[in-house]
């Protein structure tokens, strides 16, 4: 399994450089109110565009990610960090508690693949995934939900 994990991580590194740079939102949405403010043009993209599925954006299908049961803790950590690095290359971030174990973080990261991502590469903005619903009951972060203390 380690060889496969290494190959998948390598494919994610290659996909970082292959993700297509987004079209300048000033060309797509010249009349959007955000065009009046220098540096905020990316807001038009967020408001008007639909997220792109991971497979379409990166060329890696969701089912290529191994299930948690087949991976060691080290492999889970490596794959989770690889996904985070890949998403960071398009200004997308996964925000989860540091103390959350890899066997919970990794499947949450993989679950985003169908939901899709906003390619904000080159903009000052970020698209964040924090999995927070504001409701601790039934939270995807389970006992690591930061809302449980409120």
C-alpha positions in Angstrom: 0.0 0.0 0.0 2.9 2.4 0.7 3.9 2.4 -3.0 0.4 3.4 -4.0 0.3 6.1 -1.3 3.6 7.5 -2.6 2.3 7.5 -6.2 -0.9 9.2 -5.2 1.0 11.9 -3.3 3.3 12.4 -6.3 0.2 12.8 -8.5 -1.2 15.4 -6.1 2.1 17.3 -6.3 2.0 17.2 -10.1 -1.7 18.4 -10.1 -0.6 21.4 -8.1 1.2 22.8 -11.1 -1.3 21.5 -13.6 -4.4 23.2 -12.2 -5.5 25.8 -14.7 -5.2 29.4 -13.6 -8.6 31.0 -13.2 -9.8 33.5 -15.8 -9.5 37.1 -14.4 -12.9 37.9 -12.8 -12.6 41.5 -14.2 -13.0 40.0 -17.6 -15.9 37.7 -16.7 -17.8 40.0 -14.4 -16.9 43.6 -15.3 -20.1 45.0 -13.8 -19.9 43.2 -10.4 -19.7 45.7 -7.5 -16.5 44.2 -6.2 -14.7 45.5 -9.3 -14.7 48.9 -7.7 -12.3 47.8 -5.0 -8.7 46.9 -5.8 -7.8 43.4 -4.6 -11.4 42.2 -4.1 -12.2 41.1 -7.6 -12.1 37.5 -6.6 -15.4 38.0 -4.6 -17.2 38.1 -8.0 -15.9 34.6 -8.8 -17.0 33.3 -5.4 -20.5 34.8 -5.8 -21.0 33.8 -9.4 -19.0 30.6 -10.1 -19.8 27.1 -9.1 -17.2 24.9 -7.4 -15.4 22.5 -9.6 -15.3 18.8 -8.6 -11.9 17.5 -7.5 -11.7 15.0 -10.3 -12.3 17.7 -13.0 -9.9 20.2 -11.4 -7.1 17.8 -10.5 -7.5 14.7 -12.6 -7.7 12.5 -9.5 -11.0 10.6 -8.8 -12.4 10.4 -5.4 -12.3 6.6 -5.4 -8.6 6.7 -5.9 -8.2 7.7 -2.3 -7.9 4.5 -0.2 -10.3 3.9 2.6 -9.2 4.7 6.2 -9.1 1.0 7.1 -6.4 0.3 4.6 -4.0 3.0 5.8 -1.6 3.4 8.7 -1.6 6.6 10.8 1.5 7.7 8.9 -0.1 7.1 5.5 -3.3 8.9 6.7 -1.2 11.9 7.8 0.7 12.0 4.5 -2.4 11.8 2.4 -4.2 14.4 4.4 -1.3 16.8 4.2 -1.0 16.1 0.5 -4.6 17.0 0.0 -4.1 20.2 2.1 -1.1 21.2 0.0 -2.9 20.6 -3.2 -5.9 22.7 -2.1 -3.6 25.4 -0.8 -2.2 25.7 -4.4 -5.6 27.1 -5.5 -6.1 29.1 -2.3 -8.5 26.6 -0.6 -7.9 25.6 3.0 -9.1 22.9 5.3 -9.4 24.0 8.9 -9.7 21.3 11.5 -8.6 21.1 15.1 -5.0 20.1 15.5 -5.8 17.5 18.1 -8.2 15.7 15.8 -6.9 12.3 14.7 -5.9 11.6 11.1 -8.5 8.8 10.8 -11.2 11.6 11.2 -9.4 14.3 9.2 -8.5 12.3 6.2 -12.1 11.1 5.3 -13.4 14.7 5.8 -10.8 16.0 3.3 -11.7 13.3 0.8 -15.4 14.0 1.2 -14.8 17.4 -0.3 -13.9 15.9 -3.7 -17.5 15.8 -5.0 -18.5 19.1 -3.4 -15.8 20.8 -5.4 -13.4 23.7 -5.0 -13.1 27.3 -6.0 -9.9 28.0 -7.9 -8.7 31.3 -6.4 -5.1 30.9 -7.4 -3.4 34.3 -7.7 -6.0 36.1 -5.6 -5.6 37.4 -2.1 -8.8 35.4 -1.1 -9.2 31.9 0.3 -12.0 29.4 0.2 -12.2 27.7 3.6 -13.6 24.4 4.6 -14.1 24.2 8.4 -17.0 21.6 8.4 -18.7 23.7 11.1 -22.5 23.8 11.1 -22.7 25.6 14.5 -24.4 22.5 16.0 -22.2 20.2 18.0 -24.8 17.4 17.9 -24.1 15.3 14.8 -21.0 17.4 14.0 -18.6 15.8 11.5 -15.7 16.7 13.9 -17.4 14.5 16.6 -15.9 15.2 20.1 -13.4 17.6 18.5 -16.1 20.1 17.6 -15.1 23.5 18.8 -18.8 24.5 19.3 -19.4 21.9 22.0 -17.9 24.4 24.5 -20.6 27.0 23.8 
